[in-house]
């Protein structure tokens, strides 16, 4: 490990210019049909007894199997919520939501966002959501001490200590959650969703998924392709990249396969350009914002470290409404000339136990420290600001002490009756537009609608145009034509 680290530091110091990004391979031919994966395996449909909750909402509990291999064995209880359609005479059915994560509850998020949806959507559908298994009110995992564990530290200065600390949440979850930890894949959440569809009495599923919810949607659409009526995927993960990657990507973690660093850099470049065009409305507009930021980054790399700086930038990229504050923060920071020093303390995100419990069983990630060292050299040269964060963002999955044998890894192009609507912002730092286009191709029936905005999902870049298109699709099954674009409702520096 010490020899690898020494080599890594020498290579980082020698790199002064980013390398060109590899040219993506052309999309592969459609995968051949494969036998269906495990479905619900005869599991009993839960009986939902709705009771008033959270004011105008109704709540229920749903019993589902811990393991769909043993449909009559140990059961879990899911927490479910709905907002009944306001015009029952024109009701189409239920519209299920997943608001992302993984690890995000669905009950609380529906109460948070339901009033944002157009009147027509709330009139025609019961809005339904649920806490996924292992989360919130649905048999939550127990990981004693994991939420308060110290940050893992630097993967470059002390890689052995970094990976050891990164593994702590997994050890805590294994100790506190036992067998539950091996049954939390997205495929099992999709099987739960299928039982809930039957429980509400809908012949086919209507679904709206954000971010991670797009992976849930894509998984359901291939486990139960004949049960899909309408599905909107908003802020879309690349299904293949999130699961296994393409051949040759076995030694790349999921965020490298998805090129999240490239998406972050694209949006940061947009911030510089939009800020410069905004003039005095943007506090960072004087001179060349891009060059000034390079000076800020260079100074931080030699003094306080870039971790705090890039954490601030990463947060602001998620929502362009934060760009004004980001500009003010950057304008107050000292600028140095000269090249940056090798980055030894990159910003590496840490994740909640709920996130890890799903992501670490859904996605293949390399387990060798040598693989991460090699990637760090390559990605820090290719994407100096964001590359290292993407390399180590899933380090907490290394050595994860659970494996779900019933996860789903494809094929992703099962035949369905109707197209799937794939909605994405043009500049999204977490789910890049190229991921959305890849997923549309992987599905075989995806129809891409682009919002010419910034931030993560349409929740952070509202667009009346896109919202109207989604309503038309969900109510009338009128999908927009491929290549449709919509303007956002707001601009970053009004």
Rosetta blueprint (number, residue, H / E / L):
1 X L
2 X H
3 X H
4 X H
5 X H
6 X H
7 X H
8 X H
9 X H
10 X H
11 X H
12 X H
13 X H
14 X H
15 X L
16 X L
17 X L
18 X L
19 X L
20 X L
21 X L
22 X L
23 X L
24 X L
25 X L
26 X L
27 X L
28 X L
29 X L
30 X L
31 X L
32 X L
33 X L
34 X L
35 X L
36 X L
37 X L
38 X L
39 X L
40 X L
41 X L
42 X L
43 X L
44 X L
45 X L
46 X L
47 X L
48 X L
49 X L
50 X L
51 X E
52 X E
53 X E
54 X L
55 X L
56 X L
57 X E
58 X E
59 X E
60 X E
61 X E
62 X E
63 X E
64 X E
65 X E
66 X L
67 X L
68 X H
69 X H
70 X H
71 X L
72 X L
73 X L
74 X L
75 X E
76 X E
77 X E
78 X E
79 X E
80 X E
81 X E
82 X E
83 X E
84 X L
85 X L
86 X L
87 X L
88 X H
89 X H
90 X H
91 X L
92 X L
93 X E
94 X E
95 X E
96 X E
97 X E
98 X E
99 X L
100 X L
101 X L
102 X L
103 X L
104 X L
105 X L
106 X L
107 X H
108 X H
109 X H
110 X H
111 X H
112 X H
113 X H
114 X H
115 X H
116 X H
117 X L
118 X L
119 X H
120 X H
121 X H
122 X H
123 X H
124 X H
125 X E
126 X E
127 X E
128 X E
129 X E
130 X E
131 X L
132 X L
133 X L
134 X L
135 X E
136 X L
137 X L
138 X E
139 X L
140 X L
141 X L
142 X L
143 X L
144 X L
145 X L
146 X H
147 X H
148 X H
149 X L
150 X L
151 X L
152 X L
153 X L
154 X L
155 X L
156 X L
157 X L
158 X L
159 X H
160 X H
161 X H
162 X H
163 X H
164 X H
165 X H
166 X H
167 X L
168 X H
169 X H
170 X H
171 X H
172 X H
173 X H
174 X H
175 X H
176 X H
177 X H
178 X H
179 X H
180 X H
181 X H
182 X H
183 X H
184 X L
185 X L
186 X H
187 X H
188 X H
189 X H
190 X H
191 X H
192 X H
193 X H
194 X H
195 X H
196 X H
197 X H
198 X H
199 X H
200 X L
201 X L
202 X L
203 X L
204 X L
205 X E
206 X E
207 X E
208 X E
209 X E
210 X E
211 X L
212 X H
213 X H
214 X H
215 X H
216 X H
217 X H
218 X H
219 X H
220 X H
221 X H
222 X H
223 X H
224 X L
225 X H
226 X H
227 X H
228 X E
229 X E
230 X E
231 X E
232 X E
233 X E
234 X E
235 X L
236 X L
237 X L
238 X L
239 X H
240 X H
241 X H
242 X H
243 X H
244 X L
245 X L
246 X L
247 X L
248 X L
249 X L
250 X L
251 X L
252 X L
253 X L
254 X H
255 X H
256 X H
257 X H
258 X L
259 X L
260 X H
261 X H
262 X H
263 X H
264 X H
265 X H
266 X H
267 X H
268 X H
269 X H
270 X H
271 X H
272 X H
273 X H
274 X H
275 X H
276 X H
277 X H
278 X H
279 X H
280 X H
281 X H
282 X L
283 X L
284 X L
285 X L
286 X L
287 X L
288 X L
289 X H
290 X H
291 X H
292 X H
293 X H
294 X H
295 X H
296 X H
297 X H
298 X H
299 X H
300 X H
301 X H
302 X H
303 X L
304 X L
305 X L
306 X L
307 X H
308 X H
309 X H
310 X H
311 X H
312 X H
313 X H
314 X H
315 X H
316 X H
317 X H
318 X L
319 X E
320 X H
321 X H
322 X H
323 X H
324 X H
325 X H
326 X H
327 X H
328 X H
329 X H
330 X H
331 X H
332 X L
333 X L
334 X L
335 X L
336 X L
337 X L
338 X L
339 X L
340 X L
341 X L
342 X L
343 X L
344 X L
345 X L
346 X L
347 X L
348 X L
349 X L
350 X L
351 X L
352 X L
353 X H
354 X H
355 X H
356 X H
357 X H
358 X H
359 X H
360 X H
361 X H
362 X H
363 X L
364 X L
365 X L
366 X L
367 X L
368 X L
369 X H
370 X H
371 X H
372 X H
373 X H
374 X H
375 X H
376 X H
377 X H
378 X H
379 X H
380 X H
381 X H
382 X H
383 X L
384 X L
385 X L
386 X L
387 X H
388 X H
389 X H
390 X H
391 X H
392 X H
393 X L
394 X L
395 X H
396 X H
397 X H
398 X L
399 X L
400 X L
401 X L
402 X L
403 X L
404 X L
405 X L
406 X L
407 X L
408 X L
409 X L
410 X L
411 X L
412 X L
413 X L
414 X L
415 X L
416 X L
417 X L
418 X L
419 X L
420 X E
421 X E
422 X E
423 X E
424 X E
425 X E
426 X E
427 X E
428 X L
429 X L
430 X L
431 X L
432 X L
433 X H
434 X H
435 X H
436 X H
437 X H
438 X H
439 X H
440 X H
441 X H
442 X H
443 X H
444 X L
445 X L
446 X E
447 X E
448 X E
449 X E
450 X E
451 X E
452 X E
453 X E
454 X E
455 X E
456 X L
457 X L
458 X L
459 X L
460 X L
461 X L
462 X L
463 X L
464 X H
465 X H
466 X H
467 X H
468 X H
469 X H
470 X H
471 X H
472 X H
473 X H
474 X H
475 X H
476 X H
477 X L
478 X L
479 X L
480 X L
481 X L
482 X L
483 X L
484 X L
485 X E
486 X E
487 X L
488 X L
489 X L
490 X L
491 X L
492 X L
493 X L
494 X L
